[in-house]
Amino acid sequence: MPVRMTLPSTFAQRLAASDRPLAGMWVCSGSPLIAEIAAGSGLDWLLIDGEHSPNTLESILAQLQAVAAYPTTPLVRPPYGDVVTIKQYLDLGVQNLLVPMVDSAEHAAEMVRAVRYPPAGVRGVGSALARASRWNRVPDYLADAAGTVSLTVQVESAVSVAHVDEILAVDGVDAIFVGPSDLAASMGVLGQQDHPDVVAAVEQCIRAAVAAGKPAGVNAFVPEAADRYLAAGASFVLVGADVAMLARASEALADRFIQAEGGREAPDTTDDGEDGSRPGY
């Protein structure tokens, strides 16, 4: 007799059940080992990134398998909101998607259709071949599939901020996530995630989500920024990244144990870049 499987709760379900905001971190290295280390950290959720990281279908699958034994919830970000790519991610067993660069309600609605089978959507049917259904070991997977998937869309441009209310109103969008780095770039203040106009736009999105009764998240590597957005009503935050933490910690070791050549000061590595370097992403 085959083992009958029950899939984990989705990110949307975890948010709804939690009495506090959920804290998470990026997993950008592409390493299942690092993903598993992060999964045992006690953080609520992990974001496995396929947009700015060297991840493939195979490496994402390996990371999902590595973290499956832990209570953390994995989200996966595709490189862009493409229906075919999303189909492949879902069949891998990705239950929680974070889709970047969603600028309109129309695009958000397209992403909803991408995660649902016909007639409600356009997801291709291959459940018997896929980890998503555990190769048809999840009872009634096709009928219940929509309830096993959570969709979060990223609001990360001035255009998307202008349309945030319409995006939030799309049925099937479970949450929004604000990306201050791309938002700052679109507002003409590249690399200035703490610019007053950027902060105001992030808080505008959070307020809109609260008013719509949907969760809003934000990327905030600087603790003070995370605290500010949590106080504004954010339901989930990303507060670090594996690669950034390794970079900063290894630099600190070098600063502590290696004197710069010729007595010169070591180079400044505190660039506030959009790659997650100190102090913010």
MOUR-V843925 format. One record per residue. N is the residue number from 1. SS is DSSP state (H for helix, E for strand, C for the rest). NEAR is the number of other ideal C-beta (glycine too) atoms within 10 Angstrom. D_CENTER is the distance of its C-alpha to the mean C-alpha in Angstrom with 1 decimal. Layout:
# MOUR-V843925
n-><N N>
ss-><SS SS>
near-><NEAR NEAR>
d_center-><D_CENTER D_CENTER>
This chain:
# MOUR-V843925
n-><1 2 3 4 5 6 7 8 9 10 11 12 13 14 15 16 17 18 19 20 21 22 23 24 25 26 27 28 29 30 31 32 33 34 35 36 37 38 39 40 41 42 43 44 45 46 47 48 49 50 51 52 53 54 55 56 57 58 59 60 61 62 63 64 65 66 67 68 69 70 71 72 73 74 75 76 77 78 79 80 81 82 83 84 85 86 87 88 89 90 91 92 93 94 95 96 97 98 99 100 101 102 103 104 105 106 107 108 109 110 111 112 113 114 115 116 117 118 119 120 121 122 123 124 125 126 127 128 129 130 131 132 133 134 135 136 137 138 139 140 141 142 143 144 145 146 147 148 149 150 151 152 153 154 155 156 157 158 159 160 161 162 163 164 165 166 167 168 169 170 171 172 173 174 175 176 177 178 179 180 181 182 183 184 185 186 187 188 189 190 191 192 193 194 195 196 197 198 199 200 201 202 203 204 205 206 207 208 209 210 211 212 213 214 215 216 217 218 219 220 221 222 223 224 225 226 227 228 229 230 231 232 233 234 235 236 237 238 239 240 241 242 243 244 245 246 247 248 249 250 251 252 253 254 255 256 257 258 259 260 261 262 263 264 265 266 267 268 269 270 271 272 273 274 275 276 277 278 279 280 281>
ss-><C C C C E C C C C C H H H H H H H C C C C E E E E E E C C C C H H H H H H H H C C C C C E E E E E C C C C C C C H H H H H H H H H H H C C C C C E E E E E C C C C C H H H H H H H H H H C C C E E E E C C C C C H H H H H H H H H H C C E C C C C C E C C C H H H C H H H C C C C E C C H H H H H H H H C E E E E E E C C H H H H H C H H H H H C C C C C C E E E E C H H H H H H H C C C C C C C C C H H H H H H H H H H H H H H H H H C C E E E E E C C C H H H H H H H H H H C C C E E E E E E H H H H H H H H H H H H H H H H C C C H H H C C C C C C C C C C C C C C C C C C>
near-><3 8 6 9 13 10 17 14 16 19 28 21 17 19 23 12 8 13 4 8 17 20 17 24 22 25 29 23 21 21 19 19 11 18 25 18 14 28 23 12 14 10 19 20 21 25 24 25 25 24 15 15 20 11 24 10 13 10 18 26 18 18 26 20 15 20 22 13 9 17 12 20 26 26 24 25 26 22 14 13 20 15 15 9 16 25 18 16 24 26 20 18 20 25 25 27 23 25 26 19 18 28 21 15 17 12 18 26 17 19 24 20 16 25 26 18 18 10 6 13 17 15 22 14 13 13 20 10 11 18 15 22 23 17 14 14 12 18 11 8 20 13 9 12 22 16 11 21 24 22 25 26 27 24 31 26 19 17 13 27 23 14 19 23 15 15 27 22 14 20 8 17 22 20 21 28 27 27 25 26 21 21 27 25 19 19 17 10 15 14 14 18 27 18 17 9 14 22 19 10 24 28 19 17 27 24 14 20 25 15 11 16 7 20 24 27 31 26 29 25 24 16 11 11 22 21 13 17 24 18 10 17 15 26 21 24 24 26 17 22 24 22 21 19 16 12 16 16 9 10 15 11 9 12 12 7 7 9 11 11 7 5 6 8 7 12 8 6 13 11 11 16 14 19 13 22 18 16 15 23 24>
d_center-><37.1 33.4 30.8 29.3 25.6 23.4 19.7 17.4 16.3 13.2 10.4 12.5 15.5 14.4 13.7 17.0 18.8 17.8 20.3 18.1 14.7 12.1 11.3 8.8 8.6 7.4 9.6 10.9 14.5 14.7 16.8 17.0 19.2 16.8 14.0 16.8 17.9 14.6 14.6 18.0 17.3 17.2 13.7 12.2 8.9 7.4 4.4 7.0 7.2 9.9 10.3 11.8 12.6 15.6 14.1 16.2 16.5 18.7 16.5 13.5 16.1 17.6 14.5 14.0 17.7 17.7 15.4 17.0 19.7 17.8 16.8 13.2 10.7 8.5 5.5 6.1 5.7 9.4 11.5 12.6 13.3 16.1 17.8 19.2 16.1 14.3 17.5 17.4 13.9 15.1 18.3 16.9 15.8 12.1 12.1 8.6 7.3 4.9 7.9 8.8 12.2 13.3 16.6 18.7 19.4 20.8 17.7 15.7 18.7 18.7 15.1 16.5 19.5 17.5 16.2 19.7 23.0 26.1 27.6 24.5 22.6 22.9 21.1 23.6 25.2 25.2 24.5 27.6 26.3 22.8 20.9 19.1 22.5 23.5 26.2 27.5 27.7 25.5 28.2 27.9 24.6 25.3 26.4 23.6 20.7 19.2 19.0 17.0 14.0 11.4 10.2 7.9 8.9 8.5 11.8 12.6 16.3 19.5 20.1 17.0 18.0 21.5 20.3 17.8 20.4 20.9 17.3 17.0 20.3 19.1 19.7 17.0 14.1 12.9 10.9 10.0 7.6 9.9 9.9 13.3 14.0 14.3 15.7 18.3 19.2 19.8 21.9 24.1 23.1 21.2 19.9 20.8 17.8 20.3 22.7 24.1 23.3 19.6 19.5 21.5 19.2 16.1 18.5 19.8 16.6 16.2 19.8 19.5 16.9 19.1 22.1 20.6 19.7 16.0 13.3 11.7 9.0 9.3 8.9 12.2 13.7 17.1 18.0 20.2 17.6 15.4 18.6 19.5 16.4 16.7 20.3 19.7 18.0 14.2 13.1 10.1 9.3 7.9 11.4 11.8 11.3 13.7 15.3 15.9 17.3 19.6 20.7 21.7 23.3 25.3 26.4 27.6 29.6 31.2 32.0 33.6 35.7 36.4 38.5 37.9 40.7 43.8 42.8 40.4 37.2 34.0 31.8 29.4 25.8 24.3 23.0 20.4 18.6 15.4 14.7 13.9 17.6 19.5 19.2 15.9 13.1>
